Amino acid sequence: MAFVKGAWRILVAIKDGLVLLFLLLFFGALYAALSFSPKPAASISAGALLLDLDGTIVEQPAEADPFALLSGSGPDMKEYRLSDIVTALEAAKTDTKVKAVVLNLDGFMGGGQVAIARVGQALDALRAAKKPVLAYATLYTDDSYQLAAHASEAWSDPLGGVAIMGRGGSGLYYKGLIDKLGVNTHVYRVGTYKSFVEPYIRADQSPEAKQANQALADVLWQNWQDDVAKARPRAKIAAYAADPVAAATAANGNMAQAALSAGLIDKLGDATAFGARVAEIAGEASDAKAGGFAKIDLAAYVKARKPANDGQIGVLTIAGNIVDGEAGPGTAAGDTISDLLLTALNEKDLKALVVRVDSPGGSVMASEKIRSAILKAKADGLPVVVSMGNVAASGGYWVSTPADMIFAQPDTITGSIGVFGILPSFEGTLAKMGVTTDGVATTPLSGQPDLAGGTSPQFDAIMQMGVEDIYRRFVGLVAEARRKTPAQIDAIAQGRVWDGGTARQIGLVDRFGGLEDAIAEAARRAKIDPKTARAYNIEKTPDKWAAWIEAMAERDTDDAGAPRDMLARQAMVQRGWAMQAVADVKALVTGAGIRADCLECRSYGAPKMQSAAEERGVMALITSLWR
């Protein structure tokens, strides 16, 4: 009886706690609603347009969870839409209210080389229009410095500097741990270079994967140096990056002075001194705070100048991992994206379709569902043009095959035409604990896959043949789309990843260009004047409640937690490793069954949080073959 009473008290306490939490959230939201007064676009005062990029630049931000935001457990990394930043910078060129553009890069966590280069182009156009661009960070790293190189004045804190790492790095391999645990990893794959499964079956990279990855890193690193050198000719970037010890030694260990001497930055000063410099150009802040300058909020500025979503050129964004089912923005869910496109084709008078791809791939089933919806647009007579962002590989290339023309950039990562499936079984793990299995069967596939007792040779043979069949289909789709023979595509497929420049040479893409170029080409094919062509973004309508809560949550945020020195940033890298390990373990036992996915590609885009939509059971491996 005492146990029952104790349990009841626990249940009552949990109930009271939940009620209290709900009341706190309710009154907090009510207070925020009563105190919130959005600033009308027309009332934006003159000053410096502030790009306080404390997060990442992405193709399509993930939708915020309002309840997580209210409880204070929302994501710790903001996402800024690339097109919003470009829209703001292009509008600022001729806006007399914008006296300067300021980049605060202390909390910038990256965005992928293609996206950053696009922002750099917009900054160059501002400078050409005689609009000052000023950048500040305590410590610049590769991505933040690539942006700062396009500024007319680049500042660093005297205790900071520039740390250039270059492309490359190490990954985690779990073969030793898997063997110790007794897990048997069953891999079914096609492609000499399809290295996604290597962390589970090897202790290091295969020679083939290392060769391909080194070639990719070398090209991207050279492109990065070229972009920086063109934007800032006086910077001795090659020598600084090649021998950072010599640069530090010459400056007696003062990395900020070393960067200044090498021409990487223009001035040293803390945030107050930098703010005072901006105030000289854009005016002081109304509160007269030391180092304060008149600011124009980026979100309000974008909202005031974003074009109406009423054009005849449909733009379908496929961003993030390709997964089965439904999901919000930032994840390429097959059902969601195909439904959005089919609805737009039925309800809108679209004349052409542009597919913007920024995805390393994922589920074959979801990729095919998206491809089928794009084919419906072609069947309706719409020209289809693909625009590749940072990454359009594996499943990201699968969905690109219906295109009449493919645009990419030299830094785009594409290809990875290969297929794999992966399934763990735990007979060895259970045997270590004295647990075994036994049973009866009526066919070679009875009870398969037996995750506790191991898979049968017949099951493994069927899985491997299924993967090989899908690879042949993949190669056939690409061959038909690129007007080549399957043998020609197989020679450049095999799961190998290519940079955009090489991909153009071998015929996987047609032209260099960005999203604007793709829209112009789609307009020409639809007999529409490219100068008057307008886009219609085929996206889920933003949840107003979530957007409102997100706006509330951002009102009084600060960047106190942003890592600013080299050791703090490395600590964040270690944290990233821990998160990657968790994601890799989850990928072993969850995820779509047969996948066209790219391991290397994930290192070259903006960091993304894994979506709940990616959590699928191991049985998806089996059911995907029979659907």
C-alpha positions in Angstrom: 0.0 0.0 0.0 2.9 2.3 0.8 4.3 1.7 -2.7 1.0 2.7 -4.3 0.8 5.9 -2.2 4.4 6.8 -3.1 3.7 6.2 -6.8 0.6 8.3 -6.7 2.5 11.2 -5.1 5.1 11.0 -7.9 2.3 11.1 -10.5 0.7 14.1 -8.8 4.0 15.9 -8.6 4.6 15.3 -12.3 1.1 16.5 -13.1 1.6 19.7 -11.0 5.0 20.3 -12.7 3.5 20.1 -16.1 0.7 22.4 -15.3 3.1 24.9 -13.8 5.3 24.7 -16.9 2.3 25.3 -19.2 1.2 28.3 -17.2 4.7 29.8 -17.3 4.9 29.3 -21.0 1.4 30.7 -21.5 2.0 33.9 -19.5 5.4 34.3 -21.0 4.0 34.2 -24.5 1.2 36.5 -23.4 3.6 39.0 -22.0 5.7 38.8 -25.2 2.6 39.4 -27.3 1.5 42.4 -25.4 5.0 44.0 -25.4 5.9 43.2 -29.0 5.6 46.0 -31.5 7.2 45.3 -34.9 8.9 48.2 -36.5 7.2 49.2 -39.7 9.3 48.9 -42.8 8.7 52.6 -43.7 10.1 53.7 -40.4 13.6 52.2 -40.9 16.1 54.9 -40.2 19.4 55.6 -41.9 22.4 53.8 -40.6 24.5 50.7 -41.3 22.9 47.6 -42.5 24.1 45.0 -39.9 24.7 41.4 -40.9 25.2 39.9 -37.4 25.7 36.4 -38.7 25.8 34.4 -35.5 25.1 31.1 -37.2 25.2 29.6 -40.6 24.1 30.6 -44.2 21.8 28.0 -45.6 19.7 27.5 -48.7 16.5 26.9 -46.7 16.3 27.4 -43.0 14.7 24.8 -40.9 11.3 25.7 -39.3 11.6 26.6 -35.7 9.8 24.5 -33.1 7.7 27.1 -31.1 7.5 25.0 -28.0 11.2 24.4 -27.9 11.8 28.2 -28.3 9.3 29.0 -25.5 11.0 26.5 -23.2 14.5 27.9 -24.0 15.6 24.6 -25.6 15.6 25.8 -29.2 18.6 25.3 -31.6 21.8 27.1 -30.5 22.7 27.9 -34.1 20.7 30.4 -36.2 20.2 29.9 -39.9 20.2 32.7 -42.4 18.7 32.2 -45.9 21.2 32.9 -48.6 18.7 34.5 -50.9 17.6 36.9 -48.1 21.2 38.1 -47.6 21.7 38.6 -51.3 18.4 40.4 -51.6 19.4 42.8 -48.8 22.8 43.5 -50.2 21.6 44.1 -53.7 18.9 46.5 -52.4 21.5 48.3 -50.2 23.5 49.3 -53.3 21.1 52.1 -54.3 19.4 52.7 -50.9 20.5 56.1 -49.6 19.4 55.1 -46.1 22.1 52.5 -46.0 25.3 54.3 -45.3 27.4 51.2 -44.9 27.2 47.4 -44.5 28.6 45.9 -41.4 29.6 42.2 -41.1 29.8 41.0 -37.5 31.4 37.6 -38.0 32.3 36.7 -34.4 29.6 34.0 -34.3 29.7 32.9 -38.0 29.8 29.1 -38.3 30.0 28.7 -42.1 27.8 28.2 -45.0 29.6 26.3 -47.7 32.0 27.7 -50.3 29.4 28.3 -53.0 27.1 30.3 -50.7 29.9 32.3 -49.2 31.3 33.1 -52.7 27.8 34.3 -53.7 27.6 36.7 -50.7 31.1 37.8 -51.6 30.0 38.8 -55.1 27.2 40.9 -53.6 29.7 42.6 -51.3 32.0 43.3 -54.3 29.0 44.9 -56.1 28.4 47.1 -53.0 32.0 48.3 -53.0 31.9 49.0 -56.7 28.9 51.2 -56.0 31.1 53.1 -53.5 29.2 51.7 -50.5 31.6 51.0 -47.5 31.7 47.4 -46.3 33.2 46.8 -42.8 33.9 43.4 -41.2 34.8 42.6 -37.7 35.7 39.4 -35.8 37.9 38.5 -32.9 39.3 35.6 -34.7 38.6 34.8 -38.4 38.7 31.3 -39.7 38.3 30.1 -43.3 34.6 30.8 -43.9 34.5 34.1 -42.0 37.7 35.3 -43.6 36.4 34.5 -47.1 33.6 36.9 -46.4 35.8 39.5 -44.7 38.2 39.5 -47.7 35.4 41.2 -49.7 35.1 44.0 -47.2 36.6 47.4 -47.8 37.8 47.4 -44.1 38.5 44.2 -42.2 39.1 44.6 -38.5 40.3 42.1 -35.9 40.5 42.3 -32.1 44.1 42.8 -31.0 43.8 39.5 -29.1 42.5 37.7 -32.1 43.8 37.3 -35.7 43.3 35.0 -38.6 43.5 31.2 -38.4 43.5 29.6 -41.9 43.1 25.8 -41.7 42.5 25.0 -45.4 40.3 22.2 -46.7 40.6 18.7 -45.2 40.5 17.0 -41.9 39.9 13.7 -40.2 36.7 11.6 -39.7 35.7 9.0 -37.2 36.0 5.3 -38.0 34.2 2.7 -35.9 35.5 -0.7 -37.1 37.5 -1.4 -34.0 34.6 -0.5 -31.6 32.1 -2.5 -33.7 34.4 -5.5 -33.6 34.8 -5.2 -29.8 31.0 -5.0 -29.4 30.5 -8.0 -31.6 28.3 -6.2 -34.1 28.2 -7.7 -37.6 27.8 -4.9 -40.2 26.2 -6.1 -43.4 27.0 -3.7 -46.3 25.5 -3.9 -49.8 27.0 -1.4 -52.2 28.0 -0.5 -55.7 30.8 2.0 -56.4 34.5 1.8 -55.9 34.4 5.3 -54.3 31.1 4.9 -52.4 32.8 5.6 -49.1 29.7 6.3 -46.9 29.9 2.9 -45.4 33.7 2.9 -44.7 33.5 4.2 -41.2 31.6 1.0 -40.2 33.8 -1.6 -42.0 37.3 0.0 -41.9 39.6 1.7 -39.5 40.7 4.2 -42.1 39.9 5.5 -45.5 40.4 3.2 -48.5 43.1 4.2 -50.9 40.4 5.0 -53.5 38.5 7.2 -51.2 41.6 9.0 -50.0 42.6 9.7 -53.6 39.3 11.1 -54.5 38.9 13.1 -51.3 42.4 14.6 -51.7 41.7 15.7 -55.2 38.4 17.3 -54.2 40.0 19.1 -51.2 42.9 20.4 -53.4 40.5 21.9 -55.9 38.3 23.5 -53.3 41.3 24.9 -51.4 42.7 26.4 -54.6 39.4 27.9 -55.5 39.2 29.4 -52.0 42.6 31.0 -52.3 41.7 32.3 -55.7 38.6 34.0 -54.4 40.4 35.6 -51.5 43.3 36.7 -53.6 40.9 38.3 -56.2 39.0 40.1 -53.5 42.1 41.2 -51.5 45.1 41.3 -53.8 47.4 42.7 -51.1 46.8 39.8 -48.8 49.8 37.4 -48.7 47.3 34.5 -48.2 49.3 31.7 -49.8 52.5 32.3 -47.7 50.5 32.9 -44.5 48.5 29.7 -44.9 51.5 27.6 -46.0 53.7 28.6 -43.0 51.7 30.0 -40.1 54.5 29.3 -37.7 56.8 31.6 -39.6 54.1 34.3 -39.6 53.6 33.9 -35.9 57.3 33.9 -35.1 57.9 37.1 -37.1 55.2 38.7 -34.9 56.5 37.3 -31.6 53.4 35.1 -31.3 51.0 38.0 -31.9 48.6 36.5 -34.4 46.6 39.7 -34.9 49.8 41.6 -35.7 50.9 38.7 -38.0 47.6 39.0 -39.9 47.9 42.7 -40.2 51.5 42.5 -41.4 50.5 39.9 -44.1 47.7 42.3 -45.3 44.9 39.9 -44.4 43.3 42.6 -42.2 43.4 46.4 -42.3 43.0 47.5 -38.6 43.2 46.2 -35.1 40.7 47.3 -32.5 38.2 46.0 -30.1 34.4 46.0 -30.7 34.1 49.5 -29.2 36.7 51.0 -31.5 35.2 49.2 -34.5 31.7 50.6 -33.6 33.1 54.1 -33.3 34.6 53.7 -36.8 31.2 52.6 -38.2 29.6 55.5 -36.4 31.8 57.9 -38.3 30.3 56.7 -41.5 26.7 55.7 -40.6 26.0 57.9 -37.6 25.9 57.2 -33.9 23.2 55.1 -32.1 20.4 57.1 -30.5 21.3 55.8 -27.1 24.8 57.3 -27.4 26.4 54.1 -26.2 30.1 54.0 -26.5 31.0 52.4 -29.8 27.4 52.4 -30.8 26.3 53.1 -34.3 23.0 53.6 -36.1 21.9 50.1 -37.2 19.4 48.8 -39.7 18.1 45.4 -38.7 18.7 42.7 -41.4 15.4 40.9 -40.9 13.3 44.1 -41.1 15.2 45.2 -44.1 14.7 42.0 -46.0 11.0 41.9 -45.1 10.6 45.4 -46.5 12.3 44.6 -49.8 11.6 41.0 -50.5 9.8 40.7 -53.9 6.3 39.4 -54.0 6.0 35.7 -54.5 3.8 35.9 -57.6 6.0 35.0 -60.6 5.6 32.5 -63.3 9.0 30.8 -62.9 8.5 28.1 -60.2 11.6 27.7 -57.9 11.6 24.4 -56.0 14.2 24.1 -53.3 15.6 20.6 -52.4 17.8 21.3 -49.4 19.1 19.0 -46.7 19.1 15.3 -46.4 16.6 13.5 -48.7 14.3 11.4 -46.4 11.2 9.4 -46.8 7.8 10.8 -45.7 7.1 14.4 -44.6 9.2 17.1 -43.0 9.5 20.8 -42.7 11.8 23.2 -44.5 15.5 22.4 -44.4 15.0 18.7 -44.9 14.2 17.3 -48.3 11.3 15.0 -47.5 10.0 13.1 -50.6 6.3 13.3 -49.8 6.4 16.9 -48.8 8.4 18.2 -51.8 6.5 16.2 -54.4 3.2 17.3 -52.9 4.3 20.9 -52.9 5.3 20.7 -56.6 2.2 18.9 -57.7 0.0 21.4 -55.9 1.8 24.3 -57.5 1.5 22.8 -60.9 -2.3 22.4 -60.4 -3.0 25.8 -58.8 -0.5 28.2 -60.4 0.1 29.3 -64.0 3.7 28.4 -64.1 5.6 28.6 -67.3 9.0 27.1 -66.2 10.5 25.3 -63.3 13.9 25.9 -61.6 15.0 23.2 -59.2 17.5 24.5 -56.6 19.5 21.6 -55.2 21.6 21.8 -52.1 21.6 18.2 -50.8 24.2 15.4 -50.2 21.4 12.8 -51.0 19.7 10.2 -48.9 16.8 7.9 -49.5 16.5 6.4 -53.0 12.7 6.1 -52.6 12.3 9.7 -51.7 14.7 10.8 -54.5 12.6 8.9 -57.0 9.4 10.4 -55.7 10.8 13.9 -56.1 12.1 13.1 -59.6 8.7 11.8 -60.6 7.0 15.0 -59.6 9.6 17.0 -61.6 8.8 14.8 -64.6 5.2 15.8 -64.2 6.3 19.4 -64.7 8.1 18.3 -67.9 5.0 16.4 -69.1 3.0 19.6 -68.6 5.4 21.3 -71.1 7.5 23.3 -68.6 11.2 23.8 -69.2 13.2 22.4 -66.3 16.5 24.0 -65.2 18.5 22.8 -62.3 20.7 25.1 -60.2 23.2 23.4 -57.9 24.3 25.0 -54.7 27.1 23.8 -52.4 26.2 20.2 -52.8 24.1 18.2 -55.3 25.4 14.7 -55.0 24.1 11.1 -54.9 20.3 11.6 -54.4 20.9 15.3 -55.1 22.1 14.3 -58.5 19.3 11.7 -58.9 16.6 14.5 -58.6 18.6 16.6 -61.1 18.4 14.1 -64.0 15.1 15.5 -65.5 16.8 18.9 -66.2 17.0 20.4 -69.6 20.1 22.2 -68.4 22.1 22.0 -65.2 23.9 25.1 -63.7 26.6 24.7 -61.0 29.6 26.6 -59.7 33.3 25.5 -59.7 33.0 24.9 -55.9 29.8 22.8 -56.2 30.2 19.2 -55.1 28.3 16.8 -57.3 28.4 13.3 -58.7 28.7 10.5 -56.2 26.6 8.3 -58.4 26.5 5.2 -56.4 24.1 3.2 -54.1 24.4 1.4 -50.8 22.5 -0.3 -48.0 23.7 -1.1 -44.5 22.3 -3.3 -41.8 23.7 -4.4 -38.5 23.1 -7.7 -36.7 23.9 -8.4 -33.1 24.6 -12.2 -32.9 28.1 -11.6 -31.8 27.1 -9.0 -29.2 24.4 -11.4 -27.7 26.9 -14.3 -27.7 29.2 -12.3 -25.5 26.3 -12.2 -23.0 25.5 -15.9 -23.4 22.4 -15.3 -25.6 21.9 -17.4 -28.7 19.1 -17.9 -31.2 17.4 -21.0 -32.8 14.2 -21.7 -34.7 12.7 -23.2 -37.8 12.2 -22.1 -41.4 10.1 -22.9 -44.4 12.0 -20.8 -47.0 15.5 -19.4 -47.3 14.1 -16.0 -46.3 12.1 -17.2 -43.2 12.8 -14.8 -40.3 15.2 -12.7 -42.4 16.8 -10.4 -41.6 17.5 -12.0 -38.3 19.1 -9.1 -36.4 19.7 -11.3 -33.3 20.9 -14.4 -35.1 22.5 -13.0 -38.3 21.5 -12.7 -41.9 21.5 -15.7 -44.3 23.6 -15.9 -47.4 20.5 -15.9 -49.5 19.2 -12.7 -47.9 22.6 -11.1 -48.4 22.6 -12.1 -52.0 19.2 -10.7 -52.7 20.1 -7.4 -50.9 23.3 -7.0 -53.0 21.4 -7.8 -56.2 18.8 -5.2 -55.3 21.4 -2.6 -54.7 23.1 -3.4 -58.0 19.8 -3.1 -59.8 19.2 0.3 -58.4 22.7 1.4 -59.4 22.0 0.3 -62.9 18.8 2.3 -62.9 20.7 5.3 -61.5 23.4 5.1 -64.2 20.7 4.6 -66.9 18.8 7.8 -65.7 22.0 9.8 -65.9 23.0 8.3 -69.2 19.7 9.2 -70.7 19.7 12.7 -69.2 23.3 13.5 -70.3 23.0 11.8 -73.7 25.8 9.3 -73.0 26.0 5.5 -72.9 25.6 3.7 -69.6 29.2 2.6 -69.9 30.4 6.2 -70.2 28.5 7.2 -67.1 29.6 4.1 -65.2 33.2 5.2 -65.8 32.7 8.5 -64.0 30.2 7.2 -61.5 31.2 4.4 -59.1 30.2 6.7 -56.2 33.0 9.3 -56.9 32.5 12.9 -55.9 33.5 15.6 -58.3 34.1 19.4 -58.0 31.9 21.5 -60.2 34.7 22.4 -62.6 35.6 18.8 -63.3 31.9 17.9 -63.4 31.5 20.3 -66.2 34.4 18.9 -68.1 33.1 15.3 -67.9 29.5 16.4 -68.8 27.7 16.0 -65.5 26.8 19.7 -65.6 26.3 22.2 -68.5 27.2 25.7 -67.4 28.6 27.7 -64.5 26.1 30.1 -62.9 24.0 30.7 -59.9 20.3 30.7 -59.2 19.7 33.9 -61.0 21.3 32.5 -64.1 19.1 29.4 -63.9 16.0 31.6 -63.6 17.0 33.7 -66.6 17.6 30.5 -68.7 14.3 29.0 -67.6 12.6 32.3 -68.6 14.3 32.3 -72.1 13.1 28.7 -72.6 9.6 29.7 -71.7 9.7 32.7 -74.1 9.7 35.2 -71.2 11.9 38.2 -71.1 14.6 37.4 -68.4 14.6 41.0 -67.3 11.0 40.9 -66.3 10.9 37.2 -65.1 9.9 36.8 -61.5 10.1 33.7 -59.3 7.4 31.8 -57.4 9.0 30.0 -54.5 7.4 26.6 -54.1 7.6 26.2 -50.4 5.5 25.4 -47.4 3.7 28.5 -46.1 5.6 29.6 -43.0 3.8 28.9 -39.7 2.9 32.3 -38.4 2.8 31.1 -34.8 6.3 29.7 -35.1 7.7 32.8 -36.8 6.2 35.0 -34.2 7.6 33.0 -31.3 11.0 32.9 -33.1 10.9 36.7 -33.4 10.1 37.0 -29.7 12.9 34.7 -28.7 15.4 36.7 -30.7 14.5 40.1 -29.3 17.0 40.1 -26.5 19.5 37.5 -27.6 23.2 38.0 -27.3 26.3 36.1 -28.5 27.9 35.6 -25.1 28.4 32.0 -25.9 30.0 32.4 -29.3 33.6 31.0 -29.4 36.1 33.7 -30.2 39.6 32.4 -29.6 41.2 29.5 -31.3 41.0 27.1 -28.4 37.4 27.8 -27.8 36.6 27.2 -31.5 38.5 23.9 -31.3 36.4 22.9 -28.3 33.4 23.4 -30.5 35.0 21.2 -33.1 35.4 18.5 -30.4 31.7 18.9 -29.5 30.9 18.5 -33.2 32.8 15.2 -33.2 30.7 14.0 -30.4 27.5 15.0 -32.2 28.8 13.3 -35.4 29.5 10.1 -33.5 26.0 10.0 -32.3 24.6 10.7 -35.8 26.9 8.0 -37.3 25.6 5.4 -34.8 22.1 6.4 -35.5 22.8 6.1 -39.3 23.9 2.6 -38.7 20.6 1.4 -37.2 18.2 4.0 -38.7 17.7 5.8 -42.0 16.2 4.9 -45.3 17.1 1.4 -46.5 18.7 1.8 -49.9 20.5 5.1 -50.1 22.2 7.3 -52.6 24.1 9.4 -50.1 27.5 11.2 -49.9 29.7 11.0 -46.8 32.4 13.5 -48.0 29.8 16.1 -49.0 28.7 16.8 -45.4 32.0 18.4 -44.6 31.6 21.1 -47.2 28.2 22.6 -46.5 26.7 24.5 -43.6 26.4 22.6 -40.4 22.8 21.3 -40.0 20.9 19.7 -37.2 19.5 16.3 -37.9 15.7 16.3 -38.5 13.3 14.0 -36.7 12.1 13.0 -40.1 15.5 11.2 -40.7 14.7 8.8 -37.8 13.6 5.6 -39.6 13.8 2.0 -38.4 16.2 -0.6 -39.8 13.3 -2.4 -41.4 13.1 0.4 -43.9 16.1 -1.4 -45.6 13.9 -4.4 -46.3 10.5 -2.7 -47.1 12.1 -0.2 -49.5 13.0 -3.1 -51.8 9.5 -4.5 -52.0 7.6 -1.2 -52.3 
